[in-house]
Amino acid sequence: MTYSDYPQVLQALLAGQDAPLDAWYADPLPPAAAGRFARERQAARRRAAGDRPEDRLLDLLARFHAGKAVEPDYRTLAALWHDDRPAALLELVYGQLLASRGLPGAGAHLDRGFGRAAHLLAPAAYFRVMKRHDLLRLLPTRPQPAAARSLEDLLTEARVIRRLGGGRQSPVIPSPHGDTID
């Protein structure tokens, strides 16, 4: 089966690879691909209940792309996953899904995920994620979900807001490493 119309990170997860903590998981899928993705994950759940965090994450993403509420999935996984890596991954992905739809709470989840992932990230990934989150904090939120937007679109809007001197940037969670960034 080919997954070429899925974002690269979904292709990797479907191929059984580990989920990178610095990846972006919330880029929208075209409607046909989203429907196929949701059907494939439903069939995979019937065949074998995946117990890897990546399998559960794929199920959450399939529900998101199918336009279904994912907060119940998030709450269930948050209650189950206590180790740093899966808990960080869950917070980062859920924050990304909220951010892609312009929903409140995205920043808090991204910050929690980053705080749990900081010691697990390589230096380049650490700073890439920190800079991305700083930009995403500039975006306005709305009470009702908007159509999901790609990371590229979100960052472009955030850069425009920053350039115009707007936004409501809040400080990054203090790092236990004492890192600084320009």
Backbone bond lengths (Angstrom), bond angles and torsions (degrees), N, CA, C in turn:
res aa  C-N    CA-C-N  psi(-1)  N-CA   C-N-CA  omega(-1)  CA-C   N-CA-C  phi
1 M - - - 1.455 - - 1.525 108.71 -
2 T 1.307 116.95 140.94 1.462 121.12 -178.85 1.526 110.74 -102.17
3 Y 1.296 114.91 139.82 1.462 121.64 179.04 1.521 110.52 -118.77
4 S 1.326 117.00 24.62 1.454 120.72 -170.89 1.524 113.84 -62.77
5 D 1.338 118.60 -20.57 1.460 118.17 178.82 1.530 111.69 -93.58
6 Y 1.346 117.71 7.66 1.455 121.59 173.36 1.526 107.96 -93.54
7 P 1.340 117.32 152.34 1.468 118.59 173.69 1.532 110.15 -57.72
8 Q 1.298 115.85 153.63 1.465 121.71 -174.88 1.526 112.64 -55.86
9 V 1.327 117.59 -38.58 1.459 119.91 -178.28 1.532 110.61 -65.37
10 L 1.333 118.40 -37.13 1.467 120.41 176.68 1.523 110.69 -69.11
11 Q 1.317 116.92 -38.92 1.463 119.99 176.89 1.528 110.45 -58.13
12 A 1.336 116.23 -43.23 1.466 120.55 -178.92 1.529 111.01 -65.85
13 L 1.329 117.35 -42.97 1.461 120.27 179.37 1.523 111.21 -64.11
14 L 1.323 116.69 -42.02 1.458 120.81 179.12 1.522 111.58 -65.28
15 A 1.318 116.39 -26.17 1.465 121.07 178.21 1.528 111.81 -84.08
16 G 1.342 116.87 1.91 1.458 120.62 176.29 1.511 115.48 92.59
17 Q 1.332 117.88 8.52 1.463 119.97 179.51 1.529 110.30 -78.43
18 D 1.331 116.04 159.93 1.463 121.20 175.82 1.520 109.96 -70.12
19 A 1.320 115.18 152.27 1.459 121.43 -179.76 1.528 109.91 -84.45
20 P 1.334 118.10 116.81 1.469 119.46 178.45 1.533 111.08 -71.07
21 L 1.314 115.51 141.58 1.465 120.79 -178.57 1.525 112.51 -72.93
22 D 1.322 117.93 -20.88 1.456 119.83 -177.15 1.530 113.39 -97.97
23 A 1.326 117.56 5.24 1.470 120.70 -178.43 1.524 110.65 -80.97
24 W 1.326 115.38 163.39 1.463 123.05 174.85 1.523 107.19 -107.33
25 Y 1.316 116.26 123.74 1.462 122.53 -172.64 1.528 113.69 -107.54
26 A 1.306 118.85 -3.40 1.458 120.67 -167.66 1.526 114.90 -106.18
27 D 1.327 118.86 11.70 1.466 117.86 176.55 1.521 109.16 -63.64
28 P 1.330 116.90 135.85 1.468 119.43 -177.85 1.526 111.81 -68.21
29 L 1.312 114.54 152.08 1.464 121.52 174.85 1.519 108.73 -101.91
30 P 1.337 118.18 149.52 1.464 119.80 171.06 1.532 108.53 -59.37
31 P 1.333 119.00 149.61 1.474 121.25 -175.18 1.528 114.46 -51.49
32 A 1.316 118.60 -43.28 1.467 120.01 -178.98 1.526 110.83 -64.90
33 A 1.328 116.98 -42.80 1.459 120.60 179.54 1.530 110.55 -67.76
34 A 1.330 117.15 -38.11 1.464 120.59 178.81 1.526 110.38 -62.50
35 G 1.323 117.07 -43.31 1.461 120.63 178.43 1.518 111.84 -63.94
36 R 1.321 116.45 -42.94 1.459 120.46 179.30 1.527 110.94 -65.30
37 F 1.323 116.48 -41.71 1.460 121.94 178.80 1.531 110.34 -60.26
38 A 1.322 117.13 -46.53 1.465 120.95 179.33 1.531 110.91 -62.22
39 R 1.315 117.79 -42.53 1.477 121.21 178.84 1.527 111.04 -65.22
40 E 1.319 117.24 -41.57 1.469 120.83 178.94 1.520 111.44 -62.98
41 R 1.317 117.83 -41.32 1.469 120.73 179.81 1.521 110.32 -69.18
42 Q 1.320 117.44 -37.10 1.465 120.26 177.62 1.531 109.92 -63.65
43 A 1.309 117.05 -43.01 1.464 121.18 178.24 1.530 110.31 -65.18
44 A 1.320 117.35 -39.71 1.464 120.81 179.32 1.528 110.78 -64.11
45 R 1.332 117.55 -37.80 1.465 121.35 177.60 1.529 110.76 -64.16
46 R 1.321 117.13 -37.76 1.468 120.20 179.13 1.527 111.56 -69.61
47 R 1.323 116.57 -36.91 1.475 120.54 -178.53 1.517 111.24 -69.76
48 A 1.310 116.75 -48.07 1.466 120.84 -177.58 1.518 108.34 -158.20
49 A 1.297 115.87 130.02 1.467 120.46 178.32 1.521 108.12 -75.07
50 G 1.307 116.67 106.36 1.459 120.80 178.86 1.509 110.22 -69.42
51 D 1.308 115.47 134.27 1.450 119.10 -179.45 1.521 112.08 -110.46
52 R 1.321 116.29 -1.56 1.457 118.88 175.61 1.527 108.33 -73.82
53 P 1.324 117.46 145.18 1.463 118.67 176.17 1.537 112.18 -53.65
54 E 1.324 116.54 -35.03 1.465 119.78 -179.48 1.532 111.66 -63.90
55 D 1.341 117.31 -36.01 1.468 120.18 178.23 1.521 110.74 -67.06
56 R 1.317 116.27 -44.40 1.467 120.33 178.36 1.526 110.74 -65.21
57 L 1.330 115.70 -37.22 1.454 120.75 177.88 1.531 110.69 -64.33
58 L 1.330 116.98 -42.24 1.463 120.86 177.14 1.523 110.98 -60.58
59 D 1.331 117.37 -38.85 1.458 120.39 178.02 1.529 110.91 -63.98
60 L 1.332 116.71 -43.01 1.469 120.77 177.75 1.533 110.23 -61.60
61 L 1.325 116.58 -44.14 1.468 120.63 179.85 1.523 111.11 -65.68
62 A 1.325 117.52 -36.69 1.466 120.43 178.28 1.523 110.36 -63.32
63 R 1.318 116.93 -42.15 1.475 119.98 177.76 1.531 110.32 -63.55
64 F 1.322 116.38 -41.83 1.467 120.20 178.25 1.526 110.90 -59.36
65 H 1.332 116.01 -48.59 1.463 120.13 -177.95 1.524 112.39 -69.34
66 A 1.320 116.79 -21.22 1.465 120.82 176.56 1.527 110.95 -84.75
67 G 1.331 116.60 -0.34 1.462 120.46 177.80 1.517 113.53 81.73
68 K 1.316 117.45 17.19 1.466 121.07 -179.09 1.517 110.01 -96.87
69 A 1.327 115.50 158.94 1.464 121.01 177.75 1.520 109.52 -66.05
70 V 1.314 116.74 134.94 1.462 120.69 179.75 1.526 112.23 -112.33
71 E 1.314 117.87 -2.59 1.469 119.27 179.29 1.527 111.99 -59.21
72 P 1.345 120.19 -41.52 1.477 118.42 177.30 1.535 112.31 -60.51
73 D 1.322 117.47 -39.95 1.473 120.97 176.98 1.529 109.59 -62.36
74 Y 1.336 115.98 -45.27 1.454 120.43 179.52 1.535 110.20 -58.13
75 R 1.324 117.34 -48.12 1.470 121.15 -177.57 1.535 111.45 -62.26
76 T 1.311 116.12 -41.22 1.470 120.18 178.63 1.518 110.64 -62.27
77 L 1.335 116.16 -49.18 1.457 119.83 -178.48 1.526 111.71 -66.59
78 A 1.334 117.03 -36.57 1.467 120.23 178.66 1.529 110.23 -63.12
79 A 1.325 117.24 -33.72 1.459 120.45 177.97 1.530 111.69 -73.56
80 L 1.323 116.85 -26.32 1.469 120.83 -176.94 1.518 114.01 -91.96
81 W 1.325 117.19 -35.07 1.458 121.52 -172.39 1.527 110.74 -97.74
82 H 1.317 115.89 111.68 1.465 120.24 -179.37 1.521 112.96 -114.26
83 D 1.329 117.35 -20.13 1.459 119.98 177.94 1.522 109.52 -68.13
84 D 1.336 115.89 150.56 1.464 120.39 -173.94 1.522 114.17 -54.89
85 R 1.320 118.16 -48.58 1.461 119.45 -173.19 1.531 112.88 -64.67
86 P 1.337 119.62 -54.67 1.460 117.63 -179.95 1.530 112.48 -65.71
87 A 1.327 117.71 -36.62 1.466 119.85 179.25 1.532 110.49 -65.95
88 A 1.323 117.04 -41.36 1.469 120.87 177.47 1.518 110.21 -63.61
89 L 1.318 116.56 -45.08 1.462 121.25 179.85 1.528 110.69 -59.23
90 L 1.320 116.88 -45.48 1.463 120.70 179.60 1.526 111.07 -60.69
91 E 1.323 117.30 -48.09 1.474 120.29 -179.35 1.527 110.96 -62.26
92 L 1.324 116.71 -43.60 1.463 120.14 -179.82 1.531 111.08 -63.00
93 V 1.314 116.93 -46.58 1.471 120.02 -178.02 1.519 110.62 -66.69
94 Y 1.318 118.07 -44.84 1.471 119.98 -179.46 1.537 110.01 -63.34
95 G 1.326 116.69 -41.70 1.469 119.74 176.29 1.519 111.70 -61.30
96 Q 1.324 116.82 -39.24 1.470 120.33 178.05 1.526 111.07 -64.49
97 L 1.330 116.88 -41.88 1.462 119.95 179.94 1.527 110.44 -63.21
98 L 1.335 116.67 -42.73 1.469 120.05 177.01 1.526 110.76 -63.98
99 A 1.331 117.08 -44.09 1.466 120.89 -179.25 1.521 111.17 -62.86
100 S 1.316 117.33 -39.35 1.468 119.78 -177.59 1.520 111.57 -64.60
101 R 1.321 117.04 -23.02 1.467 121.57 179.08 1.526 112.44 -105.57
102 G 1.337 116.63 4.90 1.457 120.98 176.50 1.516 114.12 71.42
103 L 1.313 118.23 27.58 1.458 121.97 -175.48 1.522 112.53 -92.11
104 P 1.330 116.43 147.69 1.471 119.69 176.48 1.524 110.90 -62.65
105 G 1.303 115.59 154.66 1.458 121.60 178.07 1.511 113.57 93.98
106 A 1.325 117.43 -13.26 1.464 119.97 -178.06 1.520 110.84 -57.53
107 G 1.315 116.99 -48.06 1.460 121.17 -177.10 1.524 112.72 -60.69
108 A 1.323 117.06 -39.91 1.462 120.24 -179.92 1.528 110.64 -64.28
109 H 1.326 117.32 -41.42 1.467 120.15 178.55 1.527 110.74 -68.86
110 L 1.332 116.55 -41.39 1.465 119.30 178.03 1.526 110.61 -62.00
111 D 1.320 116.84 -41.76 1.463 120.23 179.18 1.528 111.93 -64.90
112 R 1.341 116.52 -43.61 1.470 119.18 178.22 1.531 110.70 -62.50
113 G 1.315 115.58 -44.04 1.465 119.29 178.97 1.513 111.73 -62.39
114 F 1.319 116.42 -43.76 1.460 120.04 179.68 1.523 110.59 -64.45
115 G 1.322 116.52 -40.47 1.459 120.07 178.52 1.524 112.38 -60.59
116 R 1.333 116.40 -38.36 1.471 120.46 179.19 1.523 111.83 -78.11
117 A 1.324 117.00 -27.34 1.464 120.84 -175.77 1.519 113.56 -92.03
118 A 1.319 118.15 -16.15 1.465 121.73 -170.52 1.519 112.91 -50.31
119 H 1.315 117.95 -45.85 1.473 120.29 -176.87 1.530 112.26 -76.84
120 L 1.325 117.32 -9.36 1.466 121.54 -179.74 1.521 112.89 -97.16
121 L 1.325 116.51 -13.48 1.465 121.46 -175.68 1.526 111.18 -89.12
122 A 1.316 115.46 141.47 1.465 120.38 170.77 1.530 107.67 -66.46
123 P 1.337 118.21 156.13 1.472 119.70 -176.75 1.536 114.31 -52.25
124 A 1.318 118.29 -45.83 1.471 120.05 -178.52 1.522 110.60 -63.45
125 A 1.317 117.38 -42.05 1.462 121.35 179.37 1.528 110.21 -67.15
126 Y 1.316 117.05 -39.60 1.461 122.24 178.51 1.535 110.51 -55.11
127 F 1.333 115.92 -51.89 1.460 119.36 -177.28 1.528 112.02 -71.62
128 R 1.317 117.70 -34.04 1.469 120.80 176.91 1.538 110.09 -61.99
129 V 1.313 117.07 -46.36 1.462 120.91 -179.98 1.530 110.28 -67.16
130 M 1.330 117.57 -42.71 1.459 120.27 179.91 1.537 111.17 -60.65
131 K 1.318 116.93 -45.38 1.468 120.12 179.29 1.528 111.18 -64.79
132 R 1.330 116.80 -40.45 1.462 120.81 178.98 1.528 109.79 -61.42
133 H 1.323 117.61 -45.12 1.459 120.85 -179.48 1.525 111.57 -66.16
134 D 1.326 117.02 -37.65 1.470 119.83 176.78 1.529 110.52 -59.21
135 L 1.308 116.90 -42.32 1.467 119.87 178.77 1.530 111.41 -68.57
136 L 1.312 116.97 -43.65 1.469 119.97 -177.78 1.526 112.11 -62.85
137 R 1.332 117.46 -28.19 1.468 120.60 178.03 1.527 112.77 -63.16
138 L 1.323 116.83 -21.27 1.463 120.98 -178.65 1.531 112.63 -75.79
139 L 1.308 117.41 -17.77 1.465 121.00 -174.06 1.522 111.68 -74.70
140 P 1.322 116.16 139.48 1.469 118.90 175.74 1.534 109.89 -71.50
141 T 1.312 115.20 154.28 1.462 120.29 175.70 1.522 108.82 -113.79
142 R 1.327 114.91 165.56 1.462 120.66 179.11 1.520 107.97 -140.23
143 P 1.311 117.83 152.95 1.472 119.33 -177.59 1.531 113.56 -69.90
144 Q 1.317 117.48 -29.87 1.460 121.67 179.67 1.525 109.20 -102.30
145 P 1.326 117.57 140.76 1.468 118.88 -177.76 1.526 112.34 -67.02
146 A 1.303 114.76 138.16 1.462 121.45 172.25 1.523 107.15 -91.26
147 A 1.305 116.55 173.80 1.466 119.97 173.46 1.524 108.10 -62.86
148 A 1.318 116.37 141.29 1.467 120.61 179.63 1.523 109.75 -60.25
149 R 1.333 114.66 140.66 1.462 121.22 179.59 1.508 109.98 -122.38
150 S 1.320 115.53 153.90 1.464 120.79 -179.62 1.522 110.50 -73.08
151 L 1.322 115.31 160.31 1.459 120.60 176.41 1.523 109.95 -59.05
152 E 1.304 117.11 -41.95 1.470 120.66 179.73 1.527 111.13 -57.59
153 D 1.328 117.46 -45.40 1.467 121.17 178.87 1.527 111.49 -64.17
154 L 1.330 116.28 -42.91 1.466 120.23 -179.47 1.524 111.34 -63.70
155 L 1.330 116.62 -43.94 1.466 119.70 -179.15 1.522 112.04 -69.05
156 T 1.324 116.58 -34.87 1.469 119.50 176.59 1.521 110.21 -62.46
157 E 1.338 116.71 -46.72 1.470 120.06 178.54 1.528 110.41 -61.62
158 A 1.322 117.61 -42.95 1.464 121.05 -179.16 1.530 111.03 -63.59
159 R 1.325 117.29 -38.94 1.474 119.76 178.29 1.519 111.42 -65.73
160 V 1.319 117.09 -37.67 1.468 120.62 176.78 1.524 109.53 -64.62
161 I 1.311 117.25 -45.05 1.464 121.18 178.68 1.531 109.91 -59.69
162 R 1.321 116.57 -44.89 1.472 120.30 179.42 1.523 111.05 -62.79
163 R 1.324 115.88 -43.67 1.465 120.09 -179.38 1.523 111.68 -62.28
164 L 1.333 116.23 -36.12 1.461 121.23 179.32 1.523 112.72 -80.75
165 G 1.343 116.09 -1.44 1.457 120.02 177.41 1.512 113.70 81.38
166 G 1.305 117.92 15.70 1.465 120.70 -179.10 1.508 111.74 -98.24
167 G 1.278 113.83 -168.63 1.464 120.49 176.47 1.495 112.20 97.31
168 R 1.292 114.62 173.48 1.449 121.98 -177.41 1.517 109.83 -132.01
169 Q 1.308 115.23 50.81 1.462 119.99 -174.64 1.522 110.60 -59.53
170 S 1.323 115.28 131.52 1.450 121.21 175.58 1.526 108.05 -110.11
171 P 1.312 116.74 159.41 1.458 118.24 -177.26 1.526 111.45 -67.22
172 V 1.306 114.46 153.85 1.459 121.85 176.94 1.523 107.80 -72.64
173 I 1.317 116.95 148.82 1.459 120.85 174.90 1.519 108.05 -54.41
174 P 1.327 117.60 133.70 1.457 118.48 177.85 1.530 109.96 -59.52
175 S 1.291 115.19 133.08 1.458 120.57 -178.80 1.526 109.39 -85.92
176 P 1.315 116.49 139.65 1.465 118.07 176.15 1.524 112.24 -66.86
177 H 1.328 115.98 -10.76 1.464 121.04 -178.12 1.528 112.10 -90.80
178 G 1.335 118.06 -10.02 1.455 120.69 -179.18 1.499 113.82 68.20
179 D 1.349 117.42 28.41 1.459 121.09 -179.27 1.519 110.77 -73.22
180 T 1.313 115.24 156.95 1.460 121.38 174.92 1.514 108.52 -128.02
181 I 1.313 114.68 159.97 1.467 120.27 178.71 1.511 108.03 -145.76
182 D 1.317 115.44 145.02 1.485 119.98 178.48 1.490 110.35 -77.15
